[in-house]
């Protein structure tokens, strides 16, 4: 999916890939419908695609930040998140008032190249 604003999907500096936050959208930019699990999965898939396009993999992620508009979604998000990050990188999860395009979740990461 192309960025929704004037920024890069990822920047590689000195062997580290800094990925912009991924919202639950498909490759054409259409927002994914469904549960928070469905939307978390779409965000993780988007992140995976960006990291792989930068020459790395989810297994090389060292830090993740998850943004949720409702912490009541934490457990459901966490269940899907664990399927993508079994190696348990460092993580922060924060509640925010609002995210782009009104989505309930956004996920960003830092990975080794």
N, C-alpha and C positions, 0 to 999 in steps of 0.2 A: 504494500500500500504506500502511496506517496505521502509525504508529510502534509499535515493539515495547515501548516504555517511556514514561515521563512526560517527553517532550521534543517539540519542534517539528521537522517535516521541514526547515523552512528559516525563517530570520529575515532580514527586509530592514531594514537600518539605513543611513541616509545614502547611498542609491544602491548599496549593496553587499548581495549575497545570500549568507548563510552557510548552506550546506547540510549537514545531518547526514549521517553515513555511510550509504550504501545497501548492503545485503547482497543476495545473489542470490535474490530472491523476486519472484513475480509480483504483479499488482495486488491479488489476494485474500490475499496474505501467505503463499502456499505456496512453500516453498523449491524452487529450480530444481535439477534433477538434471543430471548430465552432467560434461563436462570442465571444467577451469579456464577454458577459453575460453568455454564456455556460461555459466558462472557470472559471469565478468567482464562478458560482454555483458549479462546480466540486471542486474548492478549499475549499469552505464553507462546502460541504458535507464531504470532507476529514477531515477537522478540526472537524466537528461534530462527526465523527467516532472516532477520536483520543481522544477527550474529553470524549465521552461516555465510551470508553474502559478504561479510567482512573477513571471512577466512577462519572463523573459529567455530566453537560449538557450545551448547548449553553446559556441558561438563566442565568447561573452562571459565564459567561465571564465578566470580569471587564475591560480588556484592549485588544485592537486589533491593530495590525500594518499591513497595506496593502502596498505592494510594487508593483508599476506599471512601466513598461518600457516606457509608453506613457501617459502623463496626459490627452491627448485627450480622453482616455478611462474612465476618472473619472466618468462622469455622468452615463454611462451604467453600470459600476461596482457598483456604489453607489445604483442604482435601485435594483439590485439583493442583495447586501449586506443588505439593509434595510429589506428584507424579512426574513433574518436569525437573525438579531440583532435588533428586534423591541424595546428592552429595552434600547437601546442606550448606550452601554459601552463606556468608553473613547476610542479614536481612533486617530491614526496617519496614514497619507497616504503620502508616499514619492515616488518620481520618482527616478528610478535607471537606470543605463546604460544597465544592462544586468542581467538576472536571470538564474538559472540552467536550462539546457536543452532547452534554448531559449524561455521559456514561457513568456507571457506578464504580468502575475499576480502571486503573492505569498501572502499568508495571514497567520499570526501567531497570537497567543492569549495567554492570561493569564486568568485562571479561578479559582474560588474557588472550593475546593473538596466537 
